[in-house]
Amino acid sequence: MSTTDKTKNKAQQLSGKAKEKAGQLTGDPQREQKGKTDQVKSDLKSAGEKVKDAFKR
């Protein structure tokens, strides 16, 4: 996995955590869910990249 991909995935994960926390603090369930969704997307992208790396070896 390239450093750029890692950085983008980490940024998306941190953004998702921030959205989730903001949703919790403001009582906005849609924002909280959007944050959780962003985190899951980031996790899936990271997993996909790891699988690609495993097949390259």
Order of alpha helices (4+ residues) and beta strands (2+ residues): alpha-alpha
